Amino acid sequence: MSRLIKYHKTLTIMLVVTFLSLMNTSNIKPRDIFSFPHFDKIVHFLMYFTMAFFLMFEYYLHHKHRITHIVQILIIPLFWGAAMELAQLILTENRAAEWWDMLANSLGVIAAYFVVYIFRRNKIITYLILFPFNKKQPIA
């Protein structure tokens, strides 16, 4: 139960991603949202970028400000993306599993890793914005 509380942002994002992945989209017309090709791949990228970013951030906050085992943690959103593609194939009638969606999901996770890595290397961003709870790090 404590893990559910600790990771409430990540779990909320995972629930939203699951809902969006499995919802019936037959009533949504592409021209109603945006009318450029492959917009859905951008959405996939952003959903999984956000999920991985919050997962890494919450892991950092709840594990004594360490960023160890981050690569192992990123397996969670990668598997979640694969599971959602399989669920679309098996559980829905109007959605299909696509390799390109899985690629967009994976690229979002990888991009989130590099953003967190860059933020951790920048002392000003690390101290003031991304990881303000770590008082051991000086600004300089």
Secondary structure as GFF3:
##gff-version 3
##sequence-region A 1 140
A	DSSP	alpha_helix	2	6	.	.	.	ID=ss1
A	DSSP	alpha_helix	8	22	.	.	.	ID=ss2
A	DSSP	alpha_helix	30	33	.	.	.	ID=ss3
A	DSSP	alpha_helix	39	62	.	.	.	ID=ss4
A	DSSP	alpha_helix	70	73	.	.	.	ID=ss5
A	DSSP	alpha_helix	75	91	.	.	.	ID=ss6
A	DSSP	alpha_helix	99	121	.	.	.	ID=ss7
A	DSSP	alpha_helix	123	125	.	.	.	ID=ss8
A	DSSP	pi_helix	126	130	.	.	.	ID=ss9
###
